[in-house]
Amino acid sequence: MTPRPEAKFQKELRRSLEVAEEIPVGDIYVIPVKLDDCEVPESLKKYHWCQSRDSNGYNHLDYHWRTCFLTIRKEKMAESRW
């Protein structure tokens, strides 16, 4: 019997949220994207999320990805100096 796609999603979401709890405050690990007009699950309400249908949704997501990438890059450069 093949698991339903919803069950796989729920498992992946639970695992992501478990890992997110271990990430230092201020670091980006989870960026929920709301694809449809729906209720945000309780487990994701504490995170900052973006609306994909909003005219600024993509820009908002792009900004956070770039911020995350630049932070990681700076940390790697600082480590390599020592």
Secondary structure, DSSP 8 states (H G I E B T S, - for coil): ----HHHHHHHHHHHHHHHHTTS-TT------EE-SS----GGGTTS--EETTSTTHHHHHHHHHHHHHHHHHHHHHHHHH-
